[in-house]
Amino acid sequence: MAQKKGGGSTRNGRDSEAKRLGVKVFGGQQIPAGSIIVRQRGTRFHPGTNVGIGKDHTLFALIDGKVQFGFKGPLNKQVVSVVAAE
């Protein structure tokens, strides 16, 4: 005879795949046009000069150049810009 009752199956044991969000290129780095700079949910970082924003809030370079991070406005929003390489 069994010494224990049968253990029921658990309904846990699942998790979603990581989305690999975050800053992909850091300040001062050279990048080509079209490169992804930040992948994010919502606008933690806002697009500055020469930076575009995708429908999923991904920031990407519009020109070849150097990445710059900074703050802007009275609420000190984080802004990402690309400065043309000289």
ZAPA-999742 format. One line per 4 residues: their letters; for each residue x, y, z of N, C-alpha, C, O. Coordinates in steps of 0.001 Angstrom, whole numbers, always signed. Layout:
# residues N
a> X,Y,Z,X,Y,Z,X,Y,Z,X,Y,Z | ...
END
This chain:
# residues 86
maqk> +832,-1199,+0,+0,+0,+0,+870,+1253,+0,+1988,+1275,+515 | +319,+2258,-583,+1051,+3524,-631,+1091,+4143,+756,+110,+4111,+1500 | +2237,+4702,+1085,+2376,+5337,+2391,+1914,+6791,+2361,+1654,+7388,+3405 | +1813,+7361,+1144,+1365,+8758,+1013,+289,+8819,-46,+239,+7983,-948
kggg> -559,+9801,+70,-1551,+10032,-985,-830,+10552,-2223,+257,+11119,-2109 | -1405,+10373,-3380,-787,+10868,-4609,-695,+12386,-4586,-1677,+13066,-4289 | +478,+12917,-4898,+649,+14379,-4955,+31,+14918,-6233,+302,+14408,-7320 | -788,+15933,-6110,-1405,+16531,-7294,-372,+17291,-8110,+688,+17656,-7602
strn> -685,+17524,-9372,+259,+18274,-10203,+171,+19757,-9864,-899,+20265,-9529 | +1290,+20436,-9953,+1322,+21868,-9652,+895,+22670,-10872,+1076,+22230,-12007 | +330,+23845,-10634,-83,+24696,-11755,+908,+25837,-11964,+638,+26766,-12726 | +2040,+25768,-11298,+3077,+26785,-11478,+4061,+26315,-12543,+3746,+25428,-13336
grds> +5246,+26907,-12562,+6295,+26403,-13433,+6349,+27020,-14817,+6884,+26409,-15741 | +5804,+28220,-14979,+5891,+28913,-16266,+6469,+30300,-16026,+6324,+30871,-14945 | +7118,+30826,-17042,+7594,+32204,-16974,+7746,+32710,-18399,+8003,+31933,-19319 | +7588,+34009,-18573,+7717,+34570,-19919,+9195,+34771,-20260,+10048,+34890,-19381
eakr> +9461,+34805,-21548,+10814,+34999,-22049,+11277,+36423,-21751,+10491,+37365,-21853 | +12548,+36585,-21383,+13097,+37921,-21139,+13059,+38732,-22430,+13267,+38178,-23509 | +12797,+40029,-22338,+12608,+40860,-23530,+13867,+41611,-23967,+13841,+42312,-24979 | +14950,+41479,-23235,+16242,+42110,-23595,+16110,+43616,-23798,+16563,+44165,-24803
lgvk> +15485,+44268,-22829,+15319,+45717,-22888,+16570,+46397,-22342,+17427,+45755,-21734 | +16660,+47702,-22568,+17739,+48481,-21975,+18544,+49255,-22995,+18249,+49254,-24190 | +19573,+49919,-22487,+20453,+50734,-23328,+21398,+49797,-24076,+22076,+48974,-23461 | +21440,+49922,-25395,+22281,+49052,-26226,+23585,+49736,-26629,+24580,+49065,-26905
vfgg> +23582,+51067,-26663,+24773,+51837,-27041,+24938,+52938,-26002,+23967,+53619,-25671 | +26135,+53125,-25487,+26358,+54080,-24412,+26932,+55396,-24926,+27405,+55472,-26060 | +26890,+56424,-24094,+27347,+57753,-24467,+28785,+57756,-24949,+29650,+57114,-24352 | +29041,+58486,-26042,+30381,+58599,-26583,+30706,+57571,-27652,+31718,+57699,-28340
qqip> +29869,+56553,-27805,+30133,+55526,-28815,+29688,+55982,-30197,+28680,+56675,-30333 | +30439,+55594,-31219,+30098,+55879,-32617,+29113,+54820,-33100,+29285,+53635,-32816 | +28069,+55248,-33837,+27113,+54290,-34386,+26690,+54697,-35791,+26696,+55883,-36122 | +26324,+53726,-36618,+25784,+54042,-37941,+24292,+54347,-37864,+23631,+53981,-36893
agsi> +23763,+55012,-38878,+22334,+55319,-38945,+21533,+54024,-38907,+21923,+53021,-39504 | +20407,+54058,-38197,+19540,+52889,-38100,+19824,+52008,-36906,+19050,+51096,-36617 | +20920,+52257,-36203,+21270,+51435,-35041,+20318,+51695,-33887,+19916,+52833,-33640 | +19961,+50626,-33181,+19122,+50754,-31990,+19987,+51270,-30846,+21074,+50753,-30587
ivrq> +19483,+52300,-30167,+20209,+52884,-29032,+19612,+52377,-27721,+20344,+51948,-26829 | +18273,+52425,-27603,+17589,+51985,-26383,+16344,+51202,-26767,+15581,+51622,-27637 | +16139,+50052,-26109,+14860,+49339,-26208,+14179,+49488,-24860,+14783,+49207,-23824 | +12924,+49929,-24863,+12261,+50287,-23611,+10755,+50082,-23706,+10193,+49953,-24793
rgtr> +10125,+50054,-22549,+8668,+50053,-22448,+8272,+51437,-21958,+8630,+51824,-20846 | +7545,+52183,-22767,+7266,+53574,-22425,+8478,+54421,-22749,+9475,+53911,-23262 | +8403,+55717,-22452,+9516,+56605,-22812,+10328,+56995,-21581,+10247,+58128,-21107 | +11111,+56047,-21068,+12077,+56378,-20007,+13119,+57330,-20570,+13542,+58269,-19896
fhpg> +13530,+57082,-21810,+14446,+57960,-22531,+13669,+58579,-23676,+12905,+57892,-24355 | +13858,+59876,-23896,+13150,+60589,-24956,+14104,+60844,-26124,+15307,+61001,-25917 | +13573,+60884,-27352,+14440,+61129,-28502,+14856,+62589,-28589,+14023,+63487,-28464 | +16143,+62825,-28802,+16664,+64173,-29009,+16955,+64379,-30486,+16277,+63812,-31343
tnvg> +17964,+65190,-30784,+18297,+65474,-32183,+18872,+64231,-32858,+19686,+63509,-32282 | +18430,+64005,-34081,+18889,+62899,-34922,+18601,+61519,-34339,+19310,+60554,-34626 | +17549,+61432,-33514,+17126,+60146,-32956,+15645,+59960,-33254,+14835,+60854,-33006 | +15296,+58794,-33786,+13901,+58472,-34081,+13332,+57565,-33007,+14071,+56991,-32207
igkd> +11989,+57438,-32998,+11329,+56574,-32022,+10370,+55646,-32759,+9573,+56090,-33586 | +10456,+54356,-32451,+9598,+53355,-33076,+8279,+53232,-32346,+8086,+53839,-31292 | +7363,+52442,-32905,+6037,+52309,-32290,+6091,+51567,-30955,+5162,+51667,-30153 | +7168,+50827,-30713,+7346,+50169,-29407,+8290,+50978,-28506,+8847,+50441,-27548
htlf> +8465,+52262,-28815,+9285,+53219,-28050,+10787,+52955,-28149,+11561,+53480,-27349 | +11198,+52153,-29114,+12630,+51934,-29349,+13245,+53197,-29939,+12692,+53778,-30873 | +14387,+53628,-29400,+15096,+54789,-29934,+16203,+54310,-30870,+16927,+53366,-30554 | +16330,+54970,-32029,+17325,+54567,-33013,+17949,+55795,-33658,+17345,+56867,-33693
alid> +19166,+55627,-34169,+19921,+56727,-34781,+19398,+57013,-36179,+19136,+56088,-36949 | +19245,+58292,-36511,+18828,+58709,-37853,+20031,+59035,-38739,+19919,+59035,-39965 | +21174,+59312,-38122,+22399,+59614,-38871,+23573,+58859,-38242,+23472,+58366,-37119 | +24678,+58775,-38972,+25920,+58254,-38392,+26448,+59294,-37411,+26390,+60490,-37693
gkvq> +26957,+58861,-36279,+27527,+59829,-35349,+27787,+59248,-33978,+27842,+58033,-33787 | +27948,+60167,-33016,+28293,+59810,-31646,+27070,+59999,-30745,+26367,+61005,-30846 | +26823,+59034,-29871,+25660,+59069,-28975,+25942,+59983,-27790,+27030,+59965,-27214 | +24928,+60791,-27435,+25018,+61661,-26253,+23761,+61493,-25417,+22649,+61497,-25945
fgfk> +23942,+61344,-24105,+22819,+61302,-23175,+22802,+62609,-22404,+23856,+63175,-22113 | +21608,+63096,-22068,+21509,+64335,-21310,+20136,+64470,-20683,+19314,+63556,-20752 | +19895,+65627,-20066,+18617,+65918,-19427,+18045,+67184,-20030,+18791,+68067,-20453 | +16707,+67280,-20072,+16072,+68406,-20740,+14790,+68800,-20022,+14054,+67956,-19510
gpln> +14543,+70101,-19999,+13273,+70619,-19509,+13178,+70696,-18000,+14080,+70252,-17290 | +12073,+71266,-17505,+11906,+71461,-16067,+11757,+70145,-15300,+12016,+70095,-14098 | +11341,+69081,-15989,+11168,+67788,-15319,+12402,+66899,-15452,+12381,+65737,-15047 | +13484,+67452,-16026,+14744,+66706,-16192,+14543,+65356,-16874,+14995,+64325,-16375
kqvv> +13867,+65371,-18006,+13657,+64137,-18760,+14972,+63707,-19400,+15745,+64542,-19873 | +15220,+62395,-19412,+16447,+61886,-20031,+16273,+61877,-21541,+15300,+61338,-22068 | +17234,+62482,-22225,+17167,+62636,-23675,+18404,+61997,-24300,+19513,+62114,-23777 | +18194,+61318,-25432,+19296,+60711,-26178,+19407,+61417,-27519,+18412,+61557,-28230
svva> +20607,+61865,-27871,+20853,+62540,-29150,+22015,+61864,-29864,+22815,+61154,-29254 | +22090,+62102,-31179,+23242,+61644,-31956,+23852,+62865,-32623,+23177,+63591,-33353 | +25146,+63087,-32363,+25870,+64226,-32926,+26701,+63718,-34099,+27407,+62716,-33980 | +26615,+64411,-35230,+27347,+63998,-36431,+28842,+63941,-36149,+29399,+64834,-35510
ae> +29483,+62888,-36630,+30930,+62739,-36452,+31659,+63747,-37328,+31339,+63908,-38505 | +32647,+64425,-36739,+33397,+65443,-37491,+34628,+64862,-38124,+35374,+65577,-38793
END
